[in-house]
Amino acid sequence: MRLDPERLKLTAGFMARFLLLSLILYPLLGILDLRPALSLLALSLLHFLPLFGWKVGLESEILKVNGMPFILKPECLSLEILIFLSVLILSVPKVRPGYKLFGLLCCPPLLWFSNLVRIANLIDIRLRFGSEVALNLHNFYWQFGLIALALGLWSLWLFSTPREK
């Protein structure tokens, strides 16, 4: 079997762009002030969680659901996964900028909403089964669930996007 040099070149270009963008964007998480994003998450949860019949209040970065406190941390934002998805979209070669912009406008909001559902699910588990079970599932949901969803959204975008010749 002979390897196609053009395909190897495109793959190497994708990997180089992915690495470069990752090296630029991920360190920003340590530099940026994430309080506005945490406030947006808190506000989103304040309006989303009552849909499940819970009494929700907010004091600073502490969300209270049915009287039980939940501390919102920068990790709750899942910005690493949002950056991962955005870098994947931006790294694909031979795709017009308009299609990349479309992917960047559609996929991250779906991931954000899925993160709200993940947090609501973990709150429900903590309310029903306690903190230990919720913490164990938190790692599974975050590491497997959101990463799998990001890859799934990217794949859906990738295979539905026309390529330039």
N, C-alpha and C positions, 0 to 999 in steps of 0.2 A: 504494500500500500504506500503510495507516494503522497507526501504532505504538500498541500497547496501553499506556495510561498505567500500569495496575496492574503490568504486566510490567516497564516501565521503572523503576518505584518499587522493585520487588523486586530488580532487577539493581543499582540504585544502592545499595540497602541492603547487598547482598552485598559489593559493592566497598568500601563504607565500612567494614564490619566487618572485611573482609580486611585493609585498609590499617591500621586501628587496632590490630588484634591483632598484625599484623606489626611495627608500630612499637613495641609493648610487648614482644613476646617475643624478637625478634632481638637487641636490645641486651643481653639477659640472657646471651647466649653469651660476651660479652666480660667479664662481671662474675662469673659463676658459676665455682666451682672444679670443673673437669671431671675431676679425678683419680679420683673414685669411678666415674664412667662409663667412663673409660679402663680402670680395673681390671676392671670388668664385661666390657668388650670383650676384654681380655686373657684373662680366665678363660673366656669363651665360645670364643675361638679355641684356647685350650689344650686344650679338650675336643672341639672341632669338627674341627680340622685333622688329628689322628691318624686320622680316618676315611678320609683319603686315602692312608694308609700312610706319612705323614711322621713323622720324629722331631721332637718339638716341646718346646722349653724356654722358660722365661721368666726374664729377669733385669731387674728394675725395669720400665721401659717398652719394653725391647728383647725382641722375640720372636725366637727362633732356630728356624728350620725347616731341618732337615737341615744344621745348622751355619751357615747363612747368616742374618745378622742383619736384622731388619725392625723399624724404629723406629715405635712406635705414637704418633701425634700426635692432638690433638683433632679434626683434619679427618677422621681415620679413622672417627669416630663417625657422620658424616653427620647430625649433629643439625640442620643447616639444612634438610635434606630432611624429617626427622621433624617439625620445626616447620611447614614448608610444608604438609605433609599434614594436620596437626592444625588449622592455621588454616583450610584449605579446608573441612574438616568442620564446624568451629565457625561458619563464616561463612554457611552455607546457611540461607536463611530458610524459615520455615514447616515446620520439622522439629522434632518433639518432642524434648526433652532426652534421653530414654531412647535414642532412635535415634542421637543424636549420641554419647552415651556408648558405645553399642555400636560405632560406627565408630572411636572413639578407643581402645577396648580391643582391637579386632581388627586394624585396618590397621597401626598402628605396629609391632607385633610381626612382622608379615609383612615389613615394610620392614627391620626389624632383621635378620631371618634372611637376607633377600636381600643385605644389606650384608655379612654373614659369607660368603656364597657369592661375592660380588664380591671380597672380600679374598682368599679362598682361590684364586680364579681368577687374580688378579694375582700371588699368590705362585707359583703353578704356572708362569705365564708368565715370571716373573723367574728361576725355577730353570732353566727350559728355554732361554730366549732372551736373558736378560740384563736389566739394569736399564733400558736405554734404551727397549726395546720395552715393558716393563712400565709405565714412566712415561707413555709416549704413550697406551697403552690405559687407564691409570688415569684420565686426564682424560676420555676418551670414556665409560668406564663410569660415572664419577661424574656428569658433566654431562648425559649423555643417558640412560644406563641407569636410574639411580635416580630422576631426575626423571620420566621416562616411566612408570616403575613406580608412583611416587606418584600421578601423574595417572590412571593406569589403575585403581589401587585406589580412588581417590576417585570416579572415574566409576562403577565397579562398585557402590560404596556408594550413591552419589547416585541411580542409576537403579533401585536395589532398595529404596529407602527411601520409605515413604509420606509424603505431604505433608499438612499440615493445610489445611483450606479457609479 
